[in-house]
Amino acid sequence: MRQVSYDDFEKVEIHVGKVIKVEEFPKAKKAAYKLWIDFGDLGIKKSSAQITKNYEPEELINRLILAVTNFPSRQIADFISEVLVLGVVIDDKEVVLIQPDRNVALGKRIL
């Protein structure tokens, strides 16, 4: 396991957001959804997430998630992904989302 310093960790901004819109993403190379996520004062950001094996679009609406908000944007097919939604990779590269276990204010930073 590669170690990083706490200073390095502090550079990664992870915030709480709420999924407000979901669309299928057929142009993605791997099965994915387009997500629109409300981060409160940080605004609404978009993300492409490969979570189709474990989640239906309607399950994701209003779900709290955690995402890295300070990575550079990335173009995936014809969509700009602005944040990286965090999840746990399980068998067969399926992803289970990481989320707070209580309601918290949108945009709060994880430390």
VMD Tcl script that draws the C-alpha trace (Angstrom):
set ca {
  {0.00 0.00 0.00}
  {1.33 3.41 -0.96}
  {1.20 6.01 1.79}
  {0.36 9.68 1.28}
  {0.87 12.54 3.66}
  {-1.99 14.28 5.43}
  {-1.06 17.40 3.46}
  {-1.71 15.44 0.24}
  {-5.07 14.21 1.57}
  {-6.12 17.75 2.46}
  {-5.71 18.75 -1.21}
  {-8.54 16.40 -2.21}
  {-11.90 18.12 -1.68}
  {-14.69 15.66 -0.99}
  {-18.16 17.14 -0.57}
  {-21.68 15.92 0.12}
  {-24.12 16.26 -2.74}
  {-27.65 15.18 -3.63}
  {-28.51 13.58 -6.97}
  {-31.25 15.68 -8.58}
  {-31.33 14.30 -12.14}
  {-30.30 11.02 -13.80}
  {-30.14 10.04 -17.47}
  {-29.05 6.89 -19.27}
  {-25.68 7.37 -21.02}
  {-25.63 5.10 -24.10}
  {-22.63 6.88 -25.67}
  {-20.32 5.94 -22.78}
  {-17.89 3.07 -23.54}
  {-18.91 1.31 -20.31}
  {-22.48 1.31 -18.97}
  {-23.02 4.54 -17.03}
  {-25.50 7.19 -15.98}
  {-25.27 10.95 -16.37}
  {-25.85 12.52 -12.96}
  {-26.63 16.08 -11.96}
  {-25.69 16.64 -8.33}
  {-26.59 19.57 -6.07}
  {-23.69 20.61 -3.82}
  {-25.48 23.53 -2.14}
  {-23.34 26.68 -2.29}
  {-20.92 24.93 -4.69}
  {-23.72 24.65 -7.24}
  {-24.95 21.84 -9.45}
  {-22.23 19.67 -10.96}
  {-22.39 16.84 -13.51}
  {-20.82 13.40 -13.32}
  {-20.70 10.21 -15.33}
  {-20.96 7.22 -13.01}
  {-20.59 3.52 -13.81}
  {-23.19 2.40 -11.29}
  {-25.80 0.81 -13.56}
  {-25.39 -2.73 -12.16}
  {-26.55 -1.79 -8.67}
  {-28.85 1.19 -9.17}
  {-31.88 2.11 -11.23}
  {-32.20 5.81 -12.16}
  {-35.23 6.36 -9.92}
  {-33.31 4.96 -6.91}
  {-30.67 7.65 -7.30}
  {-32.93 10.71 -7.22}
  {-32.54 12.58 -3.89}
  {-29.78 10.21 -2.74}
  {-26.91 11.81 -0.83}
  {-23.49 10.95 -2.24}
  {-19.85 11.87 -1.71}
  {-17.77 13.21 -4.57}
  {-14.34 14.66 -5.26}
  {-15.07 18.18 -6.45}
  {-11.62 19.54 -7.30}
  {-10.38 17.14 -9.99}
  {-10.18 18.61 -13.49}
  {-13.30 18.11 -15.63}
  {-13.17 15.15 -17.98}
  {-14.93 14.65 -21.29}
  {-16.65 11.29 -21.61}
  {-18.15 10.90 -25.08}
  {-20.28 14.06 -25.52}
  {-20.59 14.79 -21.78}
  {-18.37 16.80 -19.42}
  {-17.97 15.09 -16.05}
  {-17.11 17.71 -13.43}
  {-16.89 15.62 -10.25}
  {-15.91 12.07 -9.30}
  {-18.63 10.22 -7.40}
  {-17.11 7.92 -4.79}
  {-17.98 4.27 -4.37}
  {-16.67 0.91 -3.26}
  {-15.67 -1.49 -6.03}
  {-16.95 -4.99 -5.36}
  {-17.11 -8.19 -7.43}
  {-16.96 -7.82 -11.23}
  {-16.13 -4.11 -10.93}
  {-19.61 -3.30 -9.63}
  {-19.73 -0.07 -7.64}
  {-21.65 0.63 -4.43}
  {-21.99 4.32 -3.60}
  {-20.53 5.84 -0.45}
  {-22.95 8.11 1.36}
  {-23.44 9.78 4.74}
  {-25.53 7.75 7.18}
  {-27.47 10.87 8.25}
  {-28.89 13.89 6.50}
  {-26.26 16.61 6.34}
  {-26.15 19.97 4.61}
  {-25.32 19.85 0.92}
  {-21.80 20.96 0.10}
  {-20.29 20.03 3.46}
  {-16.67 18.98 3.10}
  {-15.40 15.60 4.28}
  {-12.22 15.56 6.37}
}
mol new
graphics top color blue
foreach p $ca { graphics top sphere $p radius 0.5 }
foreach p [lrange $ca 0 end-1] q [lrange $ca 1 end] { graphics top cylinder $p $q radius 0.2 }
display resetview
